[in-house]
Amino acid sequence: MRKLLLSLCMLFSVALASEVQLKEKLAEAQPGSYLVLEQNKIFTLFHIYDRTEDTVIIEEVSIPAARFARNPMNWKQWFECGAPGHSSWIMSQVNLNSGAFEETFSFTHQGWIDMSESNPFLTTLLNLHFREVPDSHRKKIGMPPSHNKQDRRPLWHPRLTVEGCVIPNTYFSAYVTRWPADGTELSRKIVEIYLPTAQEDAFYPTYFPYWLEVEGKIGSAKVRVIDSGMNAISPKQTLPKRPIQLMGEVQINEEGLSLQIKSPSYYKEFVILAERSDAFFGQTFSLPCQTCHYRGDLIVLKVTKQVLKDLITEGESYRFSISPKENPNIVLETRSTVKTNLL
């Protein structure tokens, strides 16, 4: 109870303090940087594979601590050699604006994972608003002073380890927030994180907490970083992207043409190409279309009746292909030709 009261007091005291979101910190991450996290006797190497203005691709490679202890090695070398003995290897694309996991592929199971439903922890964590804890309310080393005595204890900082070497005297800023009321086991619990101070010449990652602690009714859950580094090269070639899928047949009626597809959320706009089916090497032409996003990954593409009248010859049969504007190399062709006799 005393620990909970202290945490509540800390939350109140930081109400006007500086604020940070981890998705904003993640936008500063350098490709090749990595952290090794320990939680519940599991090690997870967290690697930045690539980063653009709007997205970051990360890898998470896990191994039980007991298994790694049987054949310990340098973490960077372990990762670059294919992570022998690993139990899980996933690669994800994260939207830096929303913090959402847009794509996650499991190399272990050779298939895609819906992280938004199976594990919303990181998405929520990236979007939380953390406020800095003033020094007067931070953890300190040693026993507290007696009543009316000045507290001269030094601040507590997590250990910073870079490629197996402990870096002394590294300053960490502490931040705290409350987990939202989302019905999970973390609901309404207090979360405290420690981030190293960002420096221009830093030779270690500064975008992710080196210590994360969640206060619960009984004790607390902790995640700590045991190693970190830069310039790690992944043995994986790239993040496999889900193909777009056609749902049903092309529909042409008095309103125009429409078709339904399933598509990953990172594809926003599409191009429809039409080609007469009786032409062996027929000329293709683009049909301007409207993209309507519905629930989940369901998308409806619509072409107006006027556009069809202007570009399509009535009574002829056509085949259609669809490509996302963001990746024209992906092409989805309709399963059958469509005769345009309903215009």
BELQUIPE-V715756 format. One record per residue. N is the residue number from 1. D_CENTER is the distance of its C-alpha to the mean C-alpha in Angstrom with 2 decimals. Layout:
n,d_center
N,D_CENTER
N,D_CENTER
//
This chain:
n,d_center
1,35.14
2,35.88
3,32.40
4,30.95
5,33.42
6,32.47
7,28.80
8,29.87
9,32.09
10,29.31
11,27.17
12,30.25
13,31.00
14,27.68
15,27.85
16,28.77
17,26.85
18,24.25
19,20.74
20,17.25
21,13.66
22,11.06
23,8.84
24,12.21
25,12.68
26,9.50
27,11.11
28,14.05
29,12.73
30,15.08
31,14.44
32,16.18
33,15.64
34,14.91
35,15.39
36,17.02
37,16.48
38,19.22
39,19.24
40,21.88
41,23.34
42,20.21
43,18.95
44,15.36
45,14.86
46,11.54
47,11.90
48,10.76
49,11.87
50,11.94
51,11.31
52,12.89
53,13.92
54,11.28
55,8.27
56,7.15
57,7.27
58,7.17
59,9.70
60,10.72
61,14.47
62,16.58
63,20.35
64,22.83
65,24.53
66,27.94
67,27.25
68,26.05
69,29.14
70,31.43
71,30.52
72,28.79
73,27.91
74,26.10
75,22.33
76,21.74
77,24.52
78,23.28
79,19.90
80,21.66
81,24.27
82,21.97
83,21.35
84,24.61
85,24.59
86,20.86
87,20.12
88,16.56
89,14.55
90,11.23
91,9.18
92,5.83
93,5.31
94,3.06
95,6.24
96,7.80
97,10.50
98,9.27
99,6.06
100,5.56
101,3.94
102,6.89
103,7.91
104,8.26
105,11.64
106,13.80
107,16.41
108,18.32
109,19.00
110,18.77
111,16.93
112,13.87
113,12.24
114,11.41
115,8.71
116,9.53
117,13.00
118,13.14
119,10.89
120,9.92
121,10.38
122,7.15
123,6.58
124,10.25
125,10.36
126,8.37
127,10.83
128,13.89
129,16.77
130,18.24
131,21.83
132,23.61
133,26.24
134,29.68
135,31.47
136,34.06
137,31.66
138,29.66
139,30.25
140,33.20
141,34.92
142,38.15
143,40.18
144,40.37
145,43.67
146,46.47
147,47.22
148,47.91
149,46.89
150,44.48
151,41.18
152,41.04
153,38.45
154,35.78
155,32.17
156,30.00
157,27.18
158,24.86
159,25.84
160,24.23
161,24.51
162,23.95
163,24.67
164,26.87
165,28.77
166,28.78
167,28.69
168,31.06
169,31.29
170,27.66
171,27.09
172,24.12
173,23.49
174,22.99
175,21.03
176,21.29
177,20.22
178,20.75
179,18.28
180,18.80
181,21.30
182,19.06
183,21.43
184,19.45
185,21.10
186,19.34
187,20.78
188,22.62
189,22.37
190,22.39
191,19.51
192,20.51
193,18.58
194,20.09
195,18.86
196,21.15
197,22.92
198,21.57
199,24.34
200,24.90
201,26.17
202,23.66
203,23.40
204,20.54
205,16.93
206,16.99
207,13.43
208,12.76
209,15.43
210,18.09
211,19.30
212,17.90
213,20.53
214,20.74
215,24.32
216,25.63
217,29.04
218,29.91
219,28.72
220,25.11
221,21.99
222,20.86
223,18.11
224,19.44
225,18.76
226,21.68
227,21.16
228,19.35
229,20.14
230,19.66
231,20.32
232,19.14
233,19.30
234,17.45
235,19.95
236,17.66
237,18.54
238,15.50
239,12.66
240,14.83
241,14.38
242,15.87
243,19.29
244,20.52
245,23.23
246,26.46
247,27.37
248,31.17
249,33.59
250,34.06
251,36.01
252,38.70
253,40.75
254,42.54
255,39.34
256,38.10
257,35.57
258,32.35
259,29.96
260,26.91
261,23.88
262,20.60
263,17.78
264,13.98
265,12.88
266,12.28
267,16.04
268,17.93
269,21.50
270,23.78
271,27.15
272,29.92
273,32.64
274,36.03
275,38.74
276,42.16
277,42.39
278,45.94
279,45.03
280,44.48
281,42.84
282,42.48
283,40.99
284,37.63
285,36.90
286,34.00
287,34.04
288,32.44
289,30.23
290,28.36
291,24.82
292,24.50
293,21.17
294,21.95
295,20.31
296,17.14
297,17.13
298,20.90
299,22.30
300,26.00
301,27.48
302,30.89
303,33.76
304,36.67
305,40.20
306,41.51
307,39.14
308,40.28
309,43.90
310,43.50
311,41.82
312,42.68
313,46.17
314,47.15
315,48.24
316,46.36
317,43.62
318,40.22
319,37.14
320,33.74
321,30.49
322,27.09
323,24.52
324,21.38
325,22.27
326,19.03
327,20.14
328,23.91
329,24.10
330,22.84
331,25.97
332,26.68
333,30.42
334,32.24
335,34.02
336,37.40
337,39.35
338,40.06
339,43.53
340,43.60
341,46.71
342,45.40
343,45.32
//
